[in-house]
Amino acid sequence: MPVSLRVLGLDDENVVAGIVVDRDKEPYSGGPIGDVFAQLRASPPRQTPFAVVDDDRVVGFIVAREGAALPDWAEKGCITLNNLRIDTRLQGRGYGKAAIRLAAQWIARERPIVTQVMSSVNVANLAAFNLNLACGLTPTGRIVEGRLGLQRIMSAPIERLVGGQAGSTSTSSL
């Protein structure tokens, strides 16, 4: 099953509108998808939304932010990964890991000057924290106030997320 990322335009929310997310977990991924796209359209440029696709089926969504669109907590020159959501009916199959790895590959290919990827994870979202750890992101020790409370800041060199080092994943097992 070839898992890939498809770059979306700011008017392509219908492509990912069918992703089912548990109501109690949806706020961690930015809220309803319509709200996420409204925020993308209202924010500075330099945000790239992606659909996570398995064959022709959309299974998830993730956003890469850079430049003027970086969150306040991000270090200059990095790209952050945000708003990750994998369809609830398909979780536990490696799609979250694939989304992060494929986003890192896109960053390495399209933004070769970027050397670091960052993410923030709500302290109450243990599943997302463990996913980020499994992908190779590590806690920086910084905790900031976020939209839904305290957020752990995580970081990794791009080559750790892209390469075959510990924490990387392969979609061959999907």
Secondary structure, DSSP 8 states (H G I E B T S, - for coil): --EEEEE--TT-HHHHTT----TTTGGGGTSSHHHHHHHHHHS-S-EEEEEEEETTEEEEEEEEE-GGGS-TTS-TT-EEEEEEEE-GGGTTSSHHHHHHHHHHHHHHHH-TT--EEEEEEETT-HHHHHHHHHHT-EEEEEEEEETTEEEEEEEEEHHHHHSSSTT---GGG-
